[in-house]
């Protein structure tokens, strides 16, 4: 599919480039031909307007000068005199043939291809004359220009073809990444759903067996319920991730008092941390506001706090801070005392279904929470990253502020 997409991209580009090259080079040839013809005809008309100065072509001003000769005719069309000095005009038979050819034409201006001449007939009743100009240099110029345009066109086509191929790789790269991520997402989601589905199927089959007593069947039912809840939690997170991926969320962005939002988000977690034997401290600067969605930003805080609760060491502390950072920025930090995260894993924590420790799946984690948080933060034009140092794991979110909000009461 990606190869076909790249091929289509290249074909569309090259079709446009080919049309443009043909139009541009065709216009160059057309206007050059028209300019040469115009100058040649202008010269011939200028000569025909001064029939008594035919023998002095060097005194004709600044117009273009081409090899030419003139034939002055009598009242009956007979040859009276010649002039021009560029040709041998001693062949009367040749000159009579030219006079007959031009006299038989209804056009005052034309081209005699077999002679390589352009003619102009002056119908002055007193001194009619014919002016002939050589067009061999004009034809040679156009032929040379045509060959030059052809070479330029071929070279330009080859250059644009190479550029289009390179651009197709660059343009398709995001699609390729998205396609690869989708394949990985489907594979990982299938893997995550496979285990609880297998447990449910096995326990359901065992329930149908008459060899097991009520207590064992109760245990089978409990396993089915546990796995069903686990599958439900996974599906909910996948739906949340799909919703977070939607760019339509930006349309509902408004002014959010982040300071108050963080304080309110921490409150439900205080008894949870207390019951788990974990410490929780909060330090929030007042009056910090951002432009965004309150629900989505609250979800980011919930994800980071839930992550800290799951992976903090027994009796460990968790710190939540929100502070201003420079001008127009704020920094949200959720840090916990837990098992150090390997440096090589820090860059992968926000990938979908990624878990630095596979055993963490036992805690109910599917590796989607941080990915959801990253998507939301990216939609808010912020950035999120992780650090691990000195036995403390930190997750940091940097957002743009939108001025001073009212202080929470």
C-alpha positions, 0 to 999 in steps of 0.5 A: 500500500505504501509503495502504491501511495509513493508511486501515485505521489511521484506520478502526480508530481511528474504529471504536473512538472511535465505539463509545466515544463512543456508550457514554459518551454513551449512559450519560450519557443513561441515568443522567440519565434514571434519576436524574430518574425516581428523584427524581420517583418519590421525590417522589410516594411521599413525597407519597402517604405523607402524604395529610393534608398534601396542601395544604402542599407547601412543607413537604415537606423537601429533596426535588426538587419538580415540578408535581404534584397529588393526587386523594383517592379514596373506598372505591369509587374516587370522587373525594373531594378534590383538592390540590396547587395547581399545576393548575386542578382544576375539570374533573371530567370530566378528573379522572374520565378520569384516575381511570379510566385509572389504575384500569384499569392493573395497575401502581401506577406508570406514565406517561400519555404523552398527558397528559405525566403520571406517576402513582403510586397509593397503595393505602392502604385507609383513604385511597387517593389518586393522585399525578400529576407533570408530566414535561414538564420531565423530557422537555425536559431529556432532549431538550436533553441528547440534542441536547447529546450529539449535538453533542458526539459529532459534534464529538468524532468530527470532532476524533478523525478529524483526530487519527487522520489525523495519527496515521496519518501519524506511525505509518506514517512508519517503515513508509514509511521502511523501504519506501523504504529497501527499494526503494532497497536493492533498486535499489542491489543490482540495480545493483551486481550488474548490472555483474559479471553483465554482465561474466560473461555477456559473457566467457562468450559470448566463450569460446564464440567460436572466433576467440579464442586460449588466452591471450585465453580465459584472460583471459576466464576470469580476468575471470569469476573476478574478477567472481564473487568480487566478486559473492560478496563483495557477497552475503556483505555483504548477508547480514551486513547482514540478520543485523545487522538481526535483533533476535534478536542482543540475546538473546545479549548478555553481558559482553564485555571490549572492551579485549581484543577491540579489541587482538585485532581489531587484530593481524590487520591489522598485517601488512596495513597493513605490506604496504600501506605504512601505519602503524598505532598502537593505544592501548587503556585497560585494563579496559573492558567492555560488555554485548553480542555479542563477534562483532558488536563485533569485526565493527565494529572489522574494518569500521572498520579495513578502511575505514581501510586502503582509504581512507588515503592512501599512507604515511598513519597510522591510529590506533585508540584506546579510552578511557573517556568520563565515567561509564559510557561508552567511546569507540572511535576509528579515525582515518586520514590520507586524502582529506578527506570533504566535510561534506555527505557525513558524514551519508550515510556510513552509508546502504546502498550510499552512497559519497562517491566513486563511484570507490571501488567499484574498491577492492571497497567496496559501501557496506555496511560502515558500514551494518552497523556502524551497525546493530550499534552501534544494537543495543548502544544506542550511537552511531556517527558520522564526523568529518573535519578537518585531513586526518584522517578519524575514525569514532567509536563510543560505547558504555555500559560495564558495570564494570571488566573484568579486565586483559589479560595 
